[in-house]
Amino acid sequence: MFELIDRTLCINIEVKTPREVTLRPNYDSQRLIEVLHQKLQNIYNEKQQLKASHYCFISSFDHEWIERFRAYQSSIHQDDQVNIIYLHTRKIEDILPEHDVTQFWDKGTNI
């Protein structure tokens, strides 16, 4: 995909996981974390000498997966951290998490 664009666009990579939590162990989400992180750190824009992590961000409704990605990313000790946005489905009766939770979210949330 990265080869098809000029790499001057901001790219949202939305990670999908099964909505049903009991089904999530059937997927190798740890491998997804590792491969996605590696690709975003090692694909370059030749013209501008930018890593994909500079113009891509990851979003997901699965906040547990995001936390695992962030932990993996922190364990690598790289300067270029991939930006992350937490997604929420919002219904009138839903209450968003309190500030003590959201203050640690990287670049915000999208509802």
PAMI-839657 format. One line per field, with one value per residue (C-alpha): residue number from 1; x, y, z. Coordinates in Angstrom, 3 decimals. Last residue first. Layout:
BEGIN
seq = NUM, ...
xx = X, ...
yy = Y, ...
zz = Z, ...
//
This chain:
BEGIN
seq = 111, 110, 109, 108, 107, 106, 105, 104, 103, 102, 101, 100, 99, 98, 97, 96, 95, 94, 93, 92, 91, 90, 89, 88, 87, 86, 85, 84, 83, 82, 81, 80, 79, 78, 77, 76, 75, 74, 73, 72, 71, 70, 69, 68, 67, 66, 65, 64, 63, 62, 61, 60, 59, 58, 57, 56, 55, 54, 53, 52, 51, 50, 49, 48, 47, 46, 45, 44, 43, 42, 41, 40, 39, 38, 37, 36, 35, 34, 33, 32, 31, 30, 29, 28, 27, 26, 25, 24, 23, 22, 21, 20, 19, 18, 17, 16, 15, 14, 13, 12, 11, 10, 9, 8, 7, 6, 5, 4, 3, 2, 1
xx = -16.265, -12.592, -10.092, -6.890, -3.296, -1.667, -4.280, -2.846, -5.168, -8.141, -8.121, -7.806, -10.037, -13.031, -14.080, -16.964, -20.499, -22.767, -26.539, -26.752, -24.696, -21.115, -18.839, -15.367, -12.014, -8.672, -6.119, -2.480, 0.647, 3.537, 6.582, 9.721, 12.387, 12.648, 12.925, 11.594, 9.781, 7.747, 6.366, 5.404, 3.616, 1.868, 0.734, -0.585, -2.450, -3.912, -5.072, -6.836, -8.420, -10.129, -12.046, -8.912, -6.730, -3.155, -1.372, 0.651, 2.727, 5.800, 5.546, 5.988, 9.566, 10.481, 13.372, 11.406, 11.851, 12.606, 9.533, 10.657, 9.241, 11.203, 9.487, 5.928, 6.711, 8.238, 5.320, 2.789, 4.704, 5.078, 1.535, 0.015, 2.091, 0.705, -2.822, -2.590, -6.341, -8.338, -7.725, -10.090, -13.179, -14.136, -14.008, -16.824, -16.163, -13.467, -10.430, -10.021, -7.004, -7.640, -4.542, -5.091, -2.710, -1.687, -0.810, 2.622, 3.595, 3.326, 0.915, 1.088, 4.324, 2.733, 0.000
yy = 9.487, 10.051, 10.139, 11.882, 11.921, 9.658, 8.606, 8.955, 11.806, 9.691, 7.387, 9.909, 12.203, 9.910, 7.418, 8.387, 7.689, 5.889, 6.406, 8.588, 6.119, 6.661, 4.104, 5.078, 5.203, 5.716, 7.485, 6.438, 8.103, 5.756, 6.432, 7.607, 7.761, 4.009, 2.290, -1.103, -1.667, 1.506, 0.181, -3.098, -1.290, 1.027, -1.924, -3.710, -0.567, -0.273, -3.889, -3.217, -0.127, -2.134, 0.573, 1.156, 3.823, 3.760, 6.734, 7.262, 10.198, 10.111, 6.386, 5.743, 6.897, 10.090, 10.713, 13.240, 11.698, 8.186, 7.984, 5.175, 1.893, 0.617, 2.007, 1.588, -1.921, -2.998, -1.647, -3.369, -6.652, -6.676, -5.616, -7.959, -10.818, -10.030, -10.002, -13.627, -14.138, -16.868, -15.126, -12.346, -14.539, -14.195, -10.405, -10.354, -7.259, -9.147, -6.986, -4.305, -2.039, 1.242, 2.376, 6.078, 7.488, 11.144, 11.807, 12.717, 9.106, 9.484, 6.600, 3.141, 2.046, 2.480, 0.000
zz = 18.686, 17.959, 20.769, 21.555, 20.457, 23.014, 25.542, 29.029, 30.064, 28.956, 31.987, 34.848, 32.764, 33.151, 30.503, 28.226, 29.343, 26.944, 27.170, 24.049, 22.091, 21.146, 19.564, 20.622, 18.839, 20.572, 18.396, 18.244, 16.892, 16.129, 18.288, 16.566, 19.263, 19.626, 22.973, 21.788, 25.092, 24.567, 21.265, 22.884, 25.714, 23.240, 21.133, 24.237, 25.271, 21.778, 21.914, 25.243, 23.721, 20.994, 19.117, 17.089, 15.542, 14.321, 12.844, 9.721, 8.459, 10.691, 11.491, 7.767, 8.194, 6.407, 4.039, 1.956, -1.494, -0.269, 1.931, 4.182, 5.408, 8.412, 11.510, 10.256, 9.036, 12.358, 14.375, 12.146, 12.237, 16.034, 16.870, 14.272, 15.699, 19.141, 17.706, 16.648, 16.492, 18.233, 21.597, 20.413, 20.195, 23.886, 23.542, 20.977, 18.862, 16.997, 16.313, 13.693, 13.601, 11.816, 9.961, 9.334, 6.741, 6.546, 2.959, 1.595, 1.093, -2.691, -2.760, -4.248, -2.519, 0.904, 0.000
//
